[in-house]
Amino acid sequence: ETGVTQTPRHLVMGMTNKKSLKCEQHLGHNAMYWYKQSAKKPLELMFVYSLEERVENNSVPSRFSPECPNSSHLFLHLHTLQPEDSALYLCASSQGGSFTDTQYFGPGTRLTVL
Amino acid sequence: TQLLEQSPQFLSIQEGENLTVYCNSSSVFSSLQWYRQEPGEGPVLLVTVVTGGEVKKLKRLTFQFGDARKDSSLHITAAQPGDTGLYLCAGPFRDDKIIFGKGTRLHILP
């Protein structure tokens, strides 16, 4: 238990569906992250939020839309996804927004796009 | 080309054996981190190495940062089934991103 929870743990969706992934951290951290972990690629950083403001967007397609309503919650809204978007989506948090800060990861949401 | 190359990609050994896995780069990193990820879980930080030549020990795990800060190794002594998992190295790059290797998938046979 790292203090970062993610729901749902598993999600299967069609390409025309709209769904959202939720992340919550109970560590009092100020920064939160979304990562994508595919079978054949390194862990890829998608979005970074520091003090609820987005500071990093690594050229992620617009079909992924993040939302950070407060420092404890992070959402990833999904729409019109492609089968290649199937992956493990990991949320993480850290005390500050520096990449040298220790990041604490949640267990991930296993997403399958049919 | 990966900024952080990890080798081997897969390793399966018997309980009690020793092993070393590697994380190599042609770039200099201010620090490198090692994570272990177990099935169904997110990565968990094991250690951060900061100084060139630094050696850190975590029970049966020994981490070393290369003198030039371009590579790191993880040595496990007397491996146990609980060591099974995906070992990832990662480092901050150009102050605005963190880079991960693809990982070494380790399986310890009882």
Backbone of each chain as ProteinMPNN parsed JSONL, in Angstrom:
{"seq_chain_A": "ETGVTQTPRHLVMGMTNKKSLKCEQHLGHNAMYWYKQSAKKPLELMFVYSLEERVENNSVPSRFSPECPNSSHLFLHLHTLQPEDSALYLCASSQGGSFTDTQYFGPGTRLTVL", "coords_chain_A": {"N_chain_A": [[0.861, -1.197, 0.0], [0.879, 1.987, -1.095], [-0.184, 4.449, -0.606], [-1.354, 5.595, -2.734], [-4.134, 5.322, -4.657], [-5.974, 3.702, -7.261], [-8.717, 3.645, -9.492], [-10.905, 2.336, -12.033], [-9.463, -0.968, -11.425], [-9.305, -2.616, -13.569], [-10.318, -2.223, -16.949], [-12.397, -2.494, -19.698], [-13.076, -1.33, -22.845], [-14.925, -0.107, -25.679], [-14.064, 1.373, -28.865], [-15.637, 3.579, -29.252], [-16.508, 4.372, -26.83], [-16.75, 6.431, -23.821], [-14.822, 6.935, -21.037], [-13.519, 7.219, -17.656], [-10.523, 7.365, -15.752], [-9.545, 7.138, -12.375], [-7.556, 8.61, -9.829], [-6.263, 8.756, -6.576], [-4.462, 10.3, -3.987], [-3.112, 9.871, -0.753], [-1.136, 11.121, 0.628], [-0.492, 13.719, 1.027], [0.862, 15.041, -0.948], [2.116, 17.32, -3.506], [2.317, 17.085, -6.236], [1.227, 15.289, -9.115], [1.037, 12.513, -11.389], [0.503, 11.035, -14.619], [1.19, 7.969, -16.162], [1.966, 5.82, -18.936], [2.19, 2.379, -19.437], [3.302, 0.152, -21.616], [3.546, -3.074, -23.187], [5.9, -3.411, -24.703], [7.404, -1.144, -24.518], [9.284, 1.445, -22.8], [8.299, 2.808, -19.622], [6.119, 5.516, -20.013], [5.901, 8.944, -19.55], [2.959, 10.813, -19.296], [1.366, 13.031, -18.386], [1.896, 15.785, -16.145], [1.05, 17.226, -13.096], [1.428, 19.976, -11.008], [0.767, 21.395, -7.981], [-1.869, 21.495, -8.776], [-1.8, 22.544, -11.324], [-1.242, 22.005, -14.762], [1.88, 21.039, -15.872], [3.333, 19.648, -17.676], [3.087, 18.05, -20.746], [3.489, 15.49, -22.637], [3.173, 15.523, -25.547], [0.806, 14.066, -25.901], [-1.918, 12.328, -27.399], [-5.061, 13.991, -28.111], [-7.24, 12.511, -27.405], [-6.88, 11.637, -24.908], [-7.555, 13.124, -21.888], [-6.618, 14.979, -19.209], [-7.518, 15.735, -15.776], [-7.304, 17.701, -12.894], [-8.711, 18.29, -10.114], [-8.078, 18.934, -7.482], [-5.288, 18.791, -5.162], [-5.211, 16.175, -4.341], [-6.555, 14.494, -6.032], [-6.753, 13.014, -9.252], [-7.696, 12.724, -12.601], [-8.167, 10.823, -15.599], [-9.554, 11.3, -18.544], [-11.09, 9.473, -21.068], [-11.664, 9.058, -24.533], [-12.904, 7.886, -27.645], [-10.817, 5.966, -28.098], [-8.011, 4.021, -29.366], [-7.133, 0.659, -30.361], [-4.37, 0.351, -29.898], [-3.973, 1.855, -27.685], [-4.336, 0.306, -25.532], [-3.111, -0.663, -22.453], [-1.222, -0.519, -19.353], [-2.158, 1.896, -17.126], [-0.631, 4.106, -15.104], [-0.696, 5.932, -12.1], [1.012, 8.426, -10.249], [2.473, 10.094, -7.401], [4.23, 12.878, -5.924], [6.163, 14.711, -3.487], [7.088, 17.289, -4.256], [7.27, 18.998, -7.45], [9.531, 18.352, -8.792], [11.551, 16.225, -10.792], [13.433, 14.849, -9.427], [12.353, 14.262, -7.051], [11.045, 11.685, -4.961], [8.851, 9.399, -6.386], [5.673, 8.02, -5.825], [3.9, 5.272, -6.719], [0.654, 4.247, -7.87], [-1.368, 1.2, -8.103], [-2.2, 0.923, -10.705], [-4.31, 0.981, -13.672], [-5.531, -1.478, -15.685], [-6.067, -1.246, -18.967], [-8.065, -2.198, -21.658], [-8.702, -1.844, -25.005], [-11.142, -2.457, -27.279]], "CA_chain_A": [[0.0, 0.0, 0.0], [1.791, 3.119, -1.228], [-0.898, 5.685, -0.355], [-1.932, 6.055, -3.992], [-5.13, 4.347, -5.109], [-6.485, 3.922, -8.604], [-9.921, 2.905, -9.865], [-10.962, 0.926, -11.691], [-8.21, -1.695, -11.621], [-9.381, -3.174, -14.919], [-11.339, -1.565, -17.753], [-12.491, -2.886, -21.104], [-13.956, -0.377, -23.504], [-14.926, -0.041, -27.123], [-13.418, 2.575, -29.391], [-16.538, 4.732, -29.242], [-16.905, 4.679, -25.456], [-16.089, 7.45, -22.999], [-14.616, 6.46, -19.67], [-12.55, 7.991, -16.891], [-9.715, 6.714, -14.734], [-9.442, 7.983, -11.187], [-6.408, 8.398, -8.944], [-6.326, 9.528, -5.325], [-3.289, 10.109, -3.131], [-3.371, 10.169, 0.656], [0.197, 11.387, 1.157], [-0.277, 15.15, 1.174], [1.803, 15.487, -1.978], [1.69, 18.454, -4.329], [2.443, 16.79, -7.659], [0.659, 14.008, -9.535], [1.504, 12.147, -12.713], [-0.049, 9.89, -15.339], [2.136, 7.248, -16.994], [1.47, 4.693, -19.72], [3.14, 1.272, -19.486], [2.971, -0.833, -22.645], [4.335, -4.304, -23.07], [7.184, -3.387, -25.392], [8.009, 0.186, -24.441], [9.541, 1.909, -21.437], [7.268, 3.617, -18.979], [6.074, 6.816, -20.685], [5.204, 10.001, -18.827], [1.928, 11.454, -20.121], [0.978, 14.339, -17.845], [2.353, 16.149, -14.816], [0.371, 18.337, -12.442], [2.061, 20.451, -9.788], [-0.148, 22.35, -7.348], [-3.104, 21.468, -9.56], [-1.627, 23.117, -12.647], [-0.522, 21.1, -15.648], [3.188, 21.587, -16.225], [3.993, 18.792, -18.655], [2.233, 17.248, -21.608], [4.453, 14.95, -23.581], [2.602, 15.292, -26.88], [-0.173, 12.984, -25.804], [-3.094, 12.594, -28.247], [-6.148, 14.698, -27.437], [-8.251, 11.567, -26.923], [-6.612, 11.54, -23.467], [-7.766, 14.449, -21.311], [-6.456, 14.909, -17.758], [-8.185, 16.727, -14.934], [-6.81, 17.67, -11.526], [-9.561, 19.243, -9.392], [-7.372, 19.349, -6.258], [-3.975, 18.142, -5.094], [-5.338, 14.768, -3.958], [-7.289, 13.738, -7.039], [-6.349, 13.155, -10.651], [-8.519, 11.925, -13.496], [-7.785, 10.737, -17.005], [-10.764, 11.073, -19.32], [-10.763, 8.743, -22.297], [-12.724, 8.998, -25.538], [-12.518, 7.413, -28.986], [-9.475, 5.38, -28.043], [-7.605, 3.044, -30.364], [-6.625, -0.583, -29.736], [-2.976, 0.514, -29.449], [-3.967, 2.538, -26.387], [-4.405, -0.723, -24.487], [-1.876, -0.609, -21.66], [-1.398, -0.261, -17.92], [-2.046, 3.326, -16.862], [-0.174, 4.277, -13.726], [-0.702, 7.253, -11.483], [2.037, 8.578, -9.221], [2.509, 11.403, -6.761], [5.474, 13.21, -5.239], [6.021, 15.876, -2.619], [7.222, 18.449, -5.111], [7.135, 18.711, -8.87], [10.823, 18.046, -9.393], [11.696, 14.81, -11.136], [14.33, 14.208, -8.465], [11.565, 13.842, -5.891], [10.595, 10.301, -5.0], [7.485, 9.222, -6.842], [4.952, 6.871, -5.273], [2.98, 4.824, -7.762], [-0.505, 3.428, -7.592], [-1.303, -0.14, -8.695], [-2.476, 0.976, -12.129], [-5.549, 0.509, -14.304], [-5.259, -2.245, -16.903], [-7.056, -0.83, -19.954], [-8.133, -2.926, -22.923], [-9.574, -1.181, -25.973], [-11.54, -3.447, -28.288]], "C_chain_A": [[0.893, 1.242, 0.0], [1.128, 4.428, -0.885], [-1.48, 6.298, -1.608], [-2.885, 4.973, -4.492], [-5.644, 4.721, -6.496], [-7.73, 3.067, -8.825], [-10.328, 3.285, -11.28], [-9.601, 0.25, -11.868], [-8.152, -2.302, -13.014], [-10.531, -2.486, -15.657], [-11.252, -2.077, -19.184], [-13.477, -1.933, -21.757], [-13.842, -0.477, -25.018], [-14.363, 1.286, -27.591], [-14.32, 3.795, -29.351], [-16.954, 5.137, -27.832], [-16.178, 5.894, -24.893], [-16.016, 6.91, -21.594], [-13.613, 7.359, -18.975], [-11.817, 7.106, -15.906], [-9.537, 7.694, -13.572], [-8.204, 7.609, -10.372], [-6.582, 9.296, -7.723], [-5.074, 9.244, -4.505], [-3.581, 10.643, -1.733], [-2.083, 10.559, 1.375], [0.466, 12.869, 1.375], [0.699, 15.716, 0.167], [1.212, 16.61, -2.829], [1.746, 18.196, -5.824], [1.872, 15.413, -7.957], [0.956, 13.789, -11.011], [0.635, 11.029, -13.3], [1.049, 9.308, -16.23], [1.388, 6.169, -17.779], [2.558, 3.623, -19.759], [2.63, 0.232, -20.475], [3.936, -1.997, -22.549], [5.744, -4.142, -23.638], [7.88, -2.036, -25.362], [8.349, 0.526, -23.004], [8.337, 2.67, -20.908], [7.305, 5.025, -19.582], [5.283, 7.817, -19.844], [4.212, 10.677, -19.761], [1.649, 12.885, -19.65], [1.58, 14.519, -16.459], [1.516, 17.323, -14.331], [1.139, 18.689, -11.174], [1.196, 21.558, -9.217], [-1.37, 22.586, -8.231], [-2.998, 22.126, -10.928], [-0.809, 22.172, -13.518], [0.791, 21.746, -16.079], [3.876, 20.771, -17.305], [2.949, 18.037, -19.451], [3.112, 16.735, -22.728], [3.811, 14.551, -24.896], [1.653, 14.108, -26.892], [-1.37, 13.314, -26.682], [-4.252, 13.172, -27.452], [-7.266, 13.763, -26.978], [-8.025, 11.213, -25.44], [-6.709, 12.947, -22.878], [-7.654, 14.365, -19.797], [-7.247, 16.001, -17.052], [-7.659, 16.577, -13.516], [-7.587, 18.689, -10.71], [-8.944, 19.742, -8.081], [-6.107, 18.503, -6.142], [-4.05, 16.663, -4.744], [-5.95, 13.892, -5.037], [-6.811, 14.06, -8.444], [-7.199, 12.215, -11.487], [-7.863, 11.879, -14.87], [-9.033, 10.353, -17.776], [-10.382, 10.515, -20.692], [-11.934, 8.792, -23.271], [-12.146, 8.666, -26.898], [-11.1, 6.884, -29.01], [-9.266, 4.371, -29.147], [-7.105, 1.781, -29.669], [-5.191, -0.449, -29.228], [-2.857, 1.302, -28.148], [-4.111, 1.554, -25.23], [-3.065, -0.788, -23.761], [-2.24, -0.541, -20.183], [-1.172, 1.229, -17.689], [-1.777, 3.521, -15.369], [-0.248, 5.735, -13.307], [0.406, 7.285, -10.439], [1.903, 9.951, -8.587], [3.877, 11.61, -6.136], [5.268, 14.488, -4.438], [6.079, 17.173, -3.424], [7.106, 18.047, -6.563], [8.442, 18.414, -9.567], [10.923, 16.556, -9.673], [12.725, 14.105, -10.25], [13.6, 13.804, -7.193], [11.114, 12.395, -6.05], [9.137, 10.245, -5.411], [6.912, 7.94, -6.252], [3.85, 6.511, -6.266], [1.777, 4.099, -7.186], [-0.379, 2.095, -8.303], [-1.63, -0.166, -10.184], [-3.882, 0.545, -12.498], [-5.163, -0.203, -15.586], [-6.374, -1.96, -17.889], [-6.946, -1.684, -21.22], [-9.146, -2.232, -23.818], [-9.883, -2.167, -27.101], [-11.865, -2.777, -29.625]], "O_chain_A": [[1.582, 1.513, 0.983], [1.807, 5.455, -0.868], [-2.038, 7.394, -1.565], [-2.474, 3.836, -4.723], [-5.735, 5.897, -6.85], [-7.788, 1.914, -8.4], [-10.126, 4.426, -11.696], [-8.68, 0.858, -12.414], [-7.07, -2.48, -13.574], [-11.578, -2.203, -15.074], [-10.184, -2.091, -19.795], [-14.592, -1.754, -21.266], [-12.812, -0.876, -25.561], [-14.205, 2.215, -26.8], [-13.836, 4.925, -29.41], [-17.667, 6.125, -27.652], [-15.146, 6.324, -25.408], [-17.02, 6.48, -21.026], [-12.937, 8.164, -19.616], [-12.403, 6.209, -15.3], [-9.399, 8.902, -13.765], [-7.859, 6.434, -10.249], [-6.997, 10.449, -7.836], [-4.674, 8.091, -4.345], [-4.196, 11.693, -1.552], [-1.951, 10.355, 2.582], [1.537, 13.239, 1.856], [1.301, 16.763, 0.405], [0.0, 16.822, -2.87], [1.263, 19.016, -6.605], [2.01, 14.486, -7.159], [1.107, 14.738, -11.781], [0.103, 10.191, -12.571], [1.74, 10.031, -16.948], [0.341, 5.676, -17.359], [3.711, 3.917, -20.076], [1.657, -0.474, -20.211], [4.99, -1.914, -21.92], [6.691, -4.7, -23.084], [8.84, -1.811, -26.1], [7.767, -0.042, -22.08], [7.475, 3.114, -21.667], [8.361, 5.652, -19.658], [4.137, 7.563, -19.475], [4.562, 11.069, -20.874], [1.696, 13.828, -20.44], [1.754, 13.562, -15.704], [1.298, 18.29, -15.061], [1.46, 17.816, -10.368], [0.921, 22.549, -9.894], [-1.833, 23.713, -8.404], [-4.004, 22.255, -11.626], [0.19, 21.608, -13.071], [0.804, 22.866, -16.59], [4.922, 21.185, -17.804], [2.029, 17.45, -18.881], [3.437, 17.47, -23.66], [3.887, 13.396, -25.313], [1.7, 13.26, -27.784], [-1.804, 14.465, -26.713], [-4.409, 12.882, -26.266], [-8.151, 14.185, -26.234], [-8.867, 10.577, -24.807], [-6.014, 13.858, -23.328], [-8.502, 13.746, -19.153], [-7.595, 17.03, -17.632], [-7.575, 15.466, -12.993], [-7.17, 19.843, -10.617], [-9.253, 20.844, -7.626], [-5.889, 17.597, -6.946], [-3.044, 15.961, -4.842], [-5.868, 12.666, -4.957], [-6.507, 15.205, -8.779], [-7.399, 11.055, -11.127], [-7.109, 12.775, -15.249], [-9.514, 9.224, -17.678], [-9.484, 11.017, -21.368], [-13.08, 8.588, -22.87], [-11.052, 9.103, -27.255], [-10.282, 7.296, -29.833], [-10.217, 3.92, -29.785], [-6.696, 1.834, -28.509], [-4.832, -1.073, -28.23], [-1.772, 1.407, -27.576], [-4.015, 1.947, -24.068], [-2.016, -0.949, -24.386], [-3.415, -0.51, -19.818], [-0.111, 1.758, -18.02], [-2.579, 3.153, -14.51], [0.094, 6.641, -14.067], [0.7, 6.265, -9.815], [1.298, 10.857, -9.16], [4.596, 10.652, -5.852], [4.327, 15.245, -4.676], [5.219, 18.042, -3.282], [6.87, 16.879, -6.872], [8.477, 18.241, -10.785], [10.445, 15.73, -8.895], [12.867, 12.885, -10.324], [14.151, 13.092, -6.353], [10.834, 11.945, -7.161], [8.294, 10.951, -4.858], [7.585, 6.911, -6.19], [2.994, 7.329, -6.602], [1.865, 3.429, -6.157], [0.591, 1.864, -9.025], [-1.37, -1.163, -10.857], [-4.556, -0.158, -11.745], [-4.543, 0.387, -16.471], [-7.51, -2.385, -17.678], [-5.86, -1.861, -21.772], [-10.303, -2.052, -23.44], [-8.979, -2.645, -27.786], [-12.218, -3.458, -30.587]]}, "seq_chain_B": "TQLLEQSPQFLSIQEGENLTVYCNSSSVFSSLQWYRQEPGEGPVLLVTVVTGGEVKKLKRLTFQFGDARKDSSLHITAAQPGDTGLYLCAGPFRDDKIIFGKGTRLHILP", "coords_chain_B": {"N_chain_B": [[16.486, 4.29, -30.4], [17.197, 3.671, -27.055], [17.428, 5.778, -24.227], [18.123, 4.825, -21.754], [19.413, 1.763, -21.394], [18.581, -1.439, -20.491], [19.825, -4.504, -19.259], [20.06, -8.034, -18.572], [17.097, -8.495, -20.679], [15.361, -10.427, -19.786], [15.555, -12.735, -17.081], [16.023, -15.787, -15.604], [16.533, -17.622, -12.815], [17.819, -20.005, -10.402], [16.743, -20.277, -7.016], [18.844, -18.957, -4.515], [21.049, -18.452, -6.067], [23.397, -15.981, -7.347], [23.102, -12.767, -8.955], [23.425, -10.221, -11.5], [22.173, -7.238, -12.79], [21.922, -4.726, -15.349], [22.112, -1.221, -16.137], [22.452, 1.001, -18.605], [23.801, 3.898, -20.261], [24.505, 6.368, -22.779], [24.522, 8.872, -21.986], [25.058, 11.334, -19.408], [23.827, 11.159, -16.13], [22.365, 12.938, -13.443], [21.458, 11.569, -11.304], [20.389, 8.22, -10.586], [17.642, 6.0, -10.396], [16.386, 2.99, -8.966], [13.737, 0.776, -9.392], [11.355, -1.67, -8.286], [8.883, -3.665, -9.696], [6.082, -5.474, -9.043], [3.888, -8.093, -10.21], [0.713, -6.821, -11.118], [0.974, -4.538, -9.641], [2.155, -1.142, -9.009], [5.37, 0.423, -9.793], [7.88, 0.345, -7.233], [10.008, 2.37, -5.427], [13.376, 1.49, -4.918], [16.0, 2.427, -4.474], [18.022, 5.393, -4.694], [20.769, 6.514, -6.475], [23.399, 8.81, -6.376], [25.99, 9.913, -6.403], [28.911, 9.608, -8.407], [30.403, 6.432, -8.644], [29.292, 5.588, -6.319], [28.14, 3.217, -3.906], [25.415, 1.423, -2.773], [23.713, -0.432, -0.295], [21.03, -2.654, 0.187], [19.905, -4.757, 2.191], [20.141, -7.819, 0.721], [20.621, -6.716, -1.703], [22.733, -4.91, -3.832], [23.62, -1.838, -5.031], [25.205, -0.002, -7.581], [26.633, 2.978, -8.79], [28.02, 4.145, -11.744], [31.333, 5.482, -12.2], [31.421, 7.579, -14.048], [28.837, 8.328, -14.083], [27.089, 7.268, -15.969], [26.078, 4.781, -15.965], [24.65, 2.001, -14.183], [24.46, -0.647, -11.791], [22.793, -3.52, -10.472], [23.137, -5.835, -8.021], [22.202, -8.948, -6.836], [22.374, -10.997, -4.095], [22.231, -14.397, -3.273], [19.561, -15.076, -4.337], [16.014, -14.909, -3.84], [12.661, -16.269, -4.065], [10.915, -14.138, -3.563], [12.185, -12.009, -4.692], [11.424, -11.875, -7.261], [10.281, -10.088, -10.097], [9.788, -7.032, -12.002], [12.495, -5.086, -12.747], [13.29, -1.783, -12.822], [15.179, 0.912, -14.116], [15.665, 4.42, -13.761], [15.933, 7.917, -14.557], [16.386, 11.453, -14.021], [16.244, 13.756, -16.706], [17.683, 16.333, -18.446], [16.426, 18.154, -16.759], [13.688, 18.375, -17.186], [12.273, 16.086, -17.602], [11.609, 12.643, -16.858], [13.275, 9.634, -17.418], [12.739, 6.277, -18.231], [14.085, 2.951, -18.244], [13.476, -0.085, -20.182], [13.395, -2.209, -18.542], [14.308, -5.132, -16.54], [13.119, -8.318, -16.471], [12.809, -10.394, -13.876], [12.926, -13.702, -12.719], [12.73, -15.849, -10.094], [13.358, -19.112, -9.415], [11.921, -21.507, -7.268]], "CA_chain_B": [[17.551, 4.107, -29.395], [16.765, 3.98, -25.708], [18.392, 6.531, -23.438], [18.555, 3.91, -20.704], [19.343, 0.379, -21.865], [18.687, -2.39, -19.393], [20.14, -5.867, -19.676], [19.313, -8.611, -19.688], [15.665, -8.199, -20.655], [14.737, -11.475, -18.984], [16.508, -13.563, -16.359], [15.373, -16.792, -14.78], [17.594, -18.358, -12.129], [17.412, -20.796, -9.25], [16.867, -19.696, -5.675], [20.161, -19.121, -3.912], [22.108, -17.972, -6.961], [23.654, -14.539, -7.409], [22.85, -12.205, -10.286], [23.64, -8.787, -11.694], [21.493, -6.625, -13.931], [22.62, -3.505, -15.714], [21.398, -0.069, -16.699], [23.531, 1.725, -19.282], [23.426, 5.037, -21.094], [25.605, 7.162, -23.326], [24.348, 10.203, -21.405], [25.338, 11.482, -17.981], [22.656, 11.426, -15.299], [22.682, 13.486, -12.119], [21.124, 10.493, -10.374], [19.612, 7.13, -11.158], [16.795, 5.312, -9.436], [15.981, 1.622, -9.259], [12.413, 0.412, -8.925], [10.879, -3.031, -8.523], [7.45, -3.709, -9.948], [5.547, -6.826, -8.966], [2.676, -8.233, -11.043], [-0.5, -6.215, -10.588], [1.285, -3.386, -8.8], [2.996, -0.123, -9.602], [6.775, 0.358, -9.378], [8.225, 0.816, -5.895], [11.399, 2.822, -5.408], [14.308, 0.749, -4.064], [17.158, 3.233, -4.099], [18.505, 6.443, -5.59], [22.213, 6.729, -6.399], [23.616, 10.208, -6.757], [27.409, 10.235, -6.581], [29.66, 8.665, -9.229], [31.139, 5.451, -7.863], [28.556, 5.278, -5.086], [27.602, 1.877, -3.692], [24.408, 1.374, -1.707], [23.242, -1.79, -0.023], [19.697, -2.809, 0.754], [19.891, -6.183, 2.532], [20.908, -8.637, -0.231], [20.738, -5.982, -2.956], [23.817, -3.937, -3.878], [23.48, -0.938, -6.171], [26.409, 0.774, -7.84], [26.548, 4.029, -9.805], [29.306, 4.219, -12.406], [32.151, 6.672, -11.919], [31.053, 8.637, -14.989], [27.391, 8.531, -13.905], [26.365, 6.881, -17.173], [25.594, 3.428, -15.858], [24.416, 1.511, -12.841], [24.215, -2.082, -11.721], [22.104, -4.059, -9.291], [23.578, -7.197, -7.746], [21.419, -9.623, -5.804], [23.062, -12.16, -3.51], [21.355, -15.472, -2.775], [18.221, -14.665, -4.754], [14.874, -15.604, -3.26], [11.457, -16.095, -4.894], [10.344, -12.812, -3.323], [12.877, -11.02, -5.52], [10.811, -11.906, -8.59], [9.604, -8.858, -10.472], [10.378, -6.223, -13.074], [13.406, -4.094, -12.186], [13.368, -0.625, -13.706], [16.017, 2.045, -13.741], [15.104, 5.683, -14.233], [16.731, 9.066, -14.166], [15.959, 12.757, -14.535], [16.971, 14.091, -17.927], [17.544, 17.72, -18.882], [15.624, 18.902, -15.788], [12.261, 18.512, -17.467], [11.598, 14.824, -17.82], [12.213, 11.462, -16.251], [13.416, 8.582, -18.416], [12.789, 4.921, -17.696], [14.486, 1.855, -19.103], [12.405, -1.061, -20.415], [13.35, -3.104, -17.401], [14.736, -6.53, -16.548], [12.117, -9.157, -15.809], [13.546, -11.405, -13.114], [12.101, -14.77, -12.146], [13.524, -16.724, -9.231], [12.709, -20.421, -9.309], [12.127, -22.092, -5.935]], "C_chain_B": [[17.044, 4.546, -28.026], [17.836, 4.775, -25.0], [18.965, 5.68, -22.325], [18.323, 2.485, -21.198], [19.523, -0.555, -20.678], [18.95, -3.787, -19.946], [20.376, -6.75, -18.465], [17.838, -8.212, -19.614], [14.936, -9.178, -19.751], [15.839, -12.283, -18.302], [15.739, -14.503, -15.447], [16.464, -17.638, -14.138], [17.03, -19.098, -10.93], [17.59, -20.0, -7.954], [18.264, -19.978, -5.128], [21.308, -18.629, -4.782], [22.257, -16.452, -6.861], [23.408, -14.042, -8.826], [23.17, -10.725, -10.289], [22.867, -8.337, -12.91], [22.037, -5.217, -14.111], [21.696, -2.455, -16.313], [22.469, 0.843, -17.294], [22.999, 2.853, -20.148], [24.677, 5.668, -21.675], [25.553, 8.58, -22.771], [24.676, 10.176, -19.912], [24.039, 11.817, -17.247], [23.101, 11.964, -13.945], [22.388, 12.461, -11.029], [20.394, 9.398, -11.145], [18.819, 6.461, -10.046], [16.532, 3.896, -9.922], [14.63, 1.364, -8.609], [12.211, -1.088, -9.116], [9.363, -2.985, -8.674], [7.003, -5.163, -9.938], [4.252, -6.89, -9.766], [1.461, -7.624, -10.359], [-0.267, -5.002, -9.707], [2.062, -2.343, -9.586], [4.439, -0.271, -9.135], [6.958, 0.933, -7.976], [9.703, 1.169, -5.89], [12.228, 1.989, -4.429], [15.427, 1.654, -3.559], [17.381, 4.332, -5.13], [20.008, 6.561, -5.388], [22.527, 8.074, -7.029], [25.065, 10.508, -7.126], [28.09, 9.179, -7.436], [30.491, 7.738, -8.368], [30.419, 5.007, -6.599], [28.068, 3.834, -5.076], [26.605, 1.947, -2.542], [23.928, -0.058, -1.548], [21.872, -1.754, 0.642], [19.518, -4.298, 0.989], [20.72, -6.96, 1.525], [21.092, -7.936, -1.592], [21.847, -4.946, -2.844], [23.699, -3.14, -5.164], [24.771, -0.147, -6.327], [26.141, 1.767, -8.963], [27.934, 4.147, -10.421], [30.03, 5.521, -12.118], [31.755, 7.851, -12.795], [29.567, 8.966, -14.951], [26.623, 8.276, -15.197], [25.761, 5.486, -17.054], [25.429, 3.046, -14.395], [24.185, 0.015, -12.902], [23.51, -2.417, -10.42], [22.536, -5.512, -9.144], [22.727, -7.767, -6.622], [22.165, -10.879, -5.369], [22.025, -13.143, -2.985], [19.889, -15.153, -3.061], [17.138, -15.551, -4.138], [13.641, -15.385, -4.134], [10.794, -14.73, -4.722], [11.028, -11.706, -4.094], [12.299, -10.959, -6.929], [10.081, -10.603, -8.881], [10.3, -8.185, -11.638], [11.221, -5.131, -12.423], [13.628, -2.996, -13.213], [14.412, 0.356, -13.199], [15.433, 3.298, -14.388], [15.99, 6.82, -13.786], [16.155, 10.349, -14.706], [16.846, 13.147, -15.712], [16.654, 15.514, -18.332], [16.551, 18.518, -18.031], [14.141, 18.964, -16.088], [11.565, 17.194, -17.762], [12.316, 13.728, -17.056], [12.171, 10.35, -17.287], [13.492, 7.244, -17.707], [13.41, 3.985, -18.732], [13.312, 0.903, -19.282], [12.318, -2.082, -19.284], [13.962, -4.472, -17.636], [13.688, -7.32, -15.789], [12.834, -10.345, -15.183], [12.574, -12.424, -12.533], [13.012, -15.709, -11.363], [12.746, -18.02, -9.008], [12.974, -21.032, -7.945], [12.796, -23.455, -6.0]], "O_chain_B": [[16.528, 5.652, -27.865], [19.024, 4.489, -25.147], [20.144, 5.792, -21.988], [17.185, 2.058, -21.395], [20.511, -0.462, -19.949], [18.379, -4.195, -20.957], [20.844, -6.27, -17.433], [17.386, -7.66, -18.61], [14.006, -8.804, -19.036], [16.914, -12.49, -18.865], [14.919, -14.08, -14.632], [17.233, -18.297, -14.837], [15.905, -18.847, -10.5], [18.483, -19.162, -7.837], [18.792, -21.083, -5.259], [22.415, -18.412, -4.289], [21.377, -15.748, -6.366], [23.495, -14.809, -9.785], [23.187, -10.063, -9.251], [22.905, -8.993, -13.951], [22.54, -4.598, -13.174], [20.659, -2.759, -16.904], [23.296, 1.392, -16.566], [21.898, 2.777, -20.693], [25.771, 5.521, -21.132], [26.433, 9.394, -23.05], [24.583, 9.14, -19.253], [23.256, 12.654, -17.696], [24.09, 11.503, -13.375], [22.999, 12.486, -9.96], [19.852, 9.637, -12.224], [19.273, 6.37, -8.905], [16.464, 3.634, -11.123], [14.407, 1.686, -7.442], [12.819, -1.699, -9.995], [8.66, -2.353, -7.885], [7.484, -5.978, -10.725], [3.595, -5.871, -9.977], [1.206, -7.872, -9.18], [-1.202, -4.49, -9.093], [2.563, -2.612, -10.678], [4.709, -1.007, -8.186], [6.279, 1.883, -7.586], [10.545, 0.37, -6.298], [11.846, 1.801, -3.274], [15.759, 1.649, -2.374], [16.979, 4.21, -6.287], [20.473, 6.693, -4.256], [21.989, 8.428, -8.078], [25.33, 11.27, -8.055], [27.879, 7.984, -7.228], [31.201, 8.186, -7.468], [30.905, 4.129, -5.886], [27.641, 3.3, -6.099], [26.915, 2.466, -1.469], [23.759, -0.793, -2.521], [21.602, -0.943, 1.527], [19.043, -5.022, 0.114], [21.935, -6.765, 1.484], [21.659, -8.517, -2.517], [21.898, -4.189, -1.874], [23.681, -3.707, -6.257], [25.357, 0.316, -5.348], [25.503, 1.434, -9.962], [28.924, 4.239, -9.696], [29.404, 6.54, -11.826], [31.753, 8.994, -12.338], [29.099, 9.806, -15.72], [25.642, 8.958, -15.497], [25.019, 5.051, -17.935], [25.988, 3.678, -13.497], [23.768, -0.523, -13.928], [23.614, -1.707, -9.42], [22.321, -6.323, -10.046], [22.557, -7.135, -5.579], [22.536, -11.714, -6.195], [21.059, -12.751, -2.329], [19.086, -14.984, -2.143], [17.316, -16.753, -3.944], [13.584, -14.402, -4.873], [10.172, -14.225, -5.657], [10.523, -10.585, -4.153], [12.658, -10.074, -7.706], [9.36, -10.078, -8.033], [11.272, -8.703, -12.188], [10.708, -4.339, -11.633], [14.092, -3.247, -14.325], [14.515, 0.601, -11.997], [14.789, 3.229, -15.435], [16.701, 6.724, -12.786], [15.497, 10.342, -15.746], [18.051, 12.896, -15.705], [15.492, 15.864, -18.539], [15.911, 19.446, -18.525], [13.392, 19.556, -15.312], [10.391, 17.183, -18.133], [13.473, 13.871, -16.663], [11.155, 10.147, -17.953], [14.208, 7.086, -16.718], [13.279, 4.197, -19.937], [12.28, 1.05, -18.628], [11.29, -2.735, -19.099], [14.115, -4.916, -18.774], [13.399, -7.042, -14.625], [13.393, -11.191, -15.881], [11.552, -12.074, -11.942], [13.949, -16.287, -11.914], [11.632, -18.017, -8.485], [14.121, -21.078, -7.5], [13.037, -24.075, -4.964]]}, "name": "protein", "num_of_chains": 2, "seq": "ETGVTQTPRHLVMGMTNKKSLKCEQHLGHNAMYWYKQSAKKPLELMFVYSLEERVENNSVPSRFSPECPNSSHLFLHLHTLQPEDSALYLCASSQGGSFTDTQYFGPGTRLTVLTQLLEQSPQFLSIQEGENLTVYCNSSSVFSSLQWYRQEPGEGPVLLVTVVTGGEVKKLKRLTFQFGDARKDSSLHITAAQPGDTGLYLCAGPFRDDKIIFGKGTRLHILP"}
